Structures are given as C-alpha cells and as structure tokens.
C-alpha cells in the first residue's frame, strides 16, 4: 500500500514532457519490434534532446546553427520535424508514442 501510494505521488510530481507539454502516454507496444537504433532515436526525440536536431546541437556548440537543413527555418526541433514545409506529413509529435513505426519510416531512422 505504501509503495503504490509513493509511486503514484512520484508520477504525479513529474514535470510535463518537454515535447508534448503534458504527461506522455504509454509507448505503443509495436515499438518493441523495432531495432535498437531507431528505438534509441525515438527516445531521444521524445525527450527533446536528440543529437540529430540542430536545436540540441546548437545548445552544445554555438558553431552549429539552429536551422533546419531542409528548409533553412528555425528552430530545428522536434515540433519542426513534423511541420517542415519541405517534408509534409500528417504525423505529429504525439505519434512518437502512438505510431513509432510510422515515425521511423517518415524520418528514415
């Protein structure tokens, strides 16, 4: 009983996810079927800390411009990946959790 209450209290105290700006949903079970590298990429994107994003690379080194290599708009973050005018899609950041296989295919990960 104490453990369950402690776990519930800890989860309730979590800050909202940086990508969704809310508590994240469960990851779709189909993700377990994906190879390790794409799963790691999805995890990085869900956190907003992804080495493939110029947004994150710019935070580490100012020599990297926070600009999308496809459309040259800024910021090159997770939201932009799903809204880039050079690569239109019906996918959204929420699909990192709900439709991981489709996101991996879309991002060629």
Buried (B, 14 or more C-beta within 10 A) or exposed (E): EEEEEEEEEEEEEEEEBEBBEEEBEEBBEEBEEBEEEBBEBBBBBBBBBBEEBBBBBBEEEEEBEBBBEEBEBBBBBBBBBBBBEEBEBEBBBBBBBBBBBBBBEBBEB
